[in-house]
Amino acid sequence: MPFVARLTTLLVRSPLVWGGAAAFAFFALIRAGVVTHPGTIRYLAGHWVEYVETTMFCVGLAALVIKMIDVATQRSRVEDTWLDAPADGGDEPGTAVSLRDSIDEDAEGWLPRRLREALDMVARTGSPEGLEDHLKYLSDLDAARAASGHGLVRFIVWAIPIMGFLGTVIGSTEAIANLSPTQLENITLVVAGLGVAFATTATALALSMVLMF
């Protein structure tokens, strides 16, 4: 596959690109006055920490949507005919090479890859003995690949609450810095700092719970 095609595929399937674009569009709607709900603005775009939390949430959500589309695509191809119908009484092990080569090398997906690997095992050993165990091994291997593919989402689920706690520290620090027993007019700044502290944590917990589900 040419480099440009690989790069295009990588960008199209990148959650950073789609999540960043979604976050940019959301904040643009707020700046343009299209989104005017006070609670939405307060909890999702009221502080720079909330900007980061919302952007991370969009990236995580984009990763899950891309995974969902991939699973739907894989499922739709299960019924495709990848191999020719076997001969009466089954095929000989020697036909494994031709069967493996008959599968399109550019075909992406877990099923064609697993078929190629299973047929390659029969071609190398010259016998179907142990094929069932090998198929179980390939299944476990694909399950591990699927689990590792959610690493970005797991990191974001961990990082969003950390950003919320960071917002709590920043807001509390601002509140304490503006606290003066002799100047009661600073009470507004104190309350604003506490508002940042609680809002960023509430936003982080809510967004991370959505991604977890």
ABEGO torsion letter per residue (X at the ends): XBAAAAAAAAAAABAAAAAAAAAAAAAAAAAAGABABAAAAAAAAABAAAAAAAAAAAAAAAAAAAAAAAAAAAAAAAABBABBBBBBGEBBAAAAAAAAAABBAABBEAAAAAAAAAAAAAAAAGBABGAAAAAAAAAAAAAAAAAAAAAAAAAAAAAAAAAAAAAAAAAAAAAAAABBAABAAAAAAAAAAAAAAAAAAAAAAAAAAAAAX
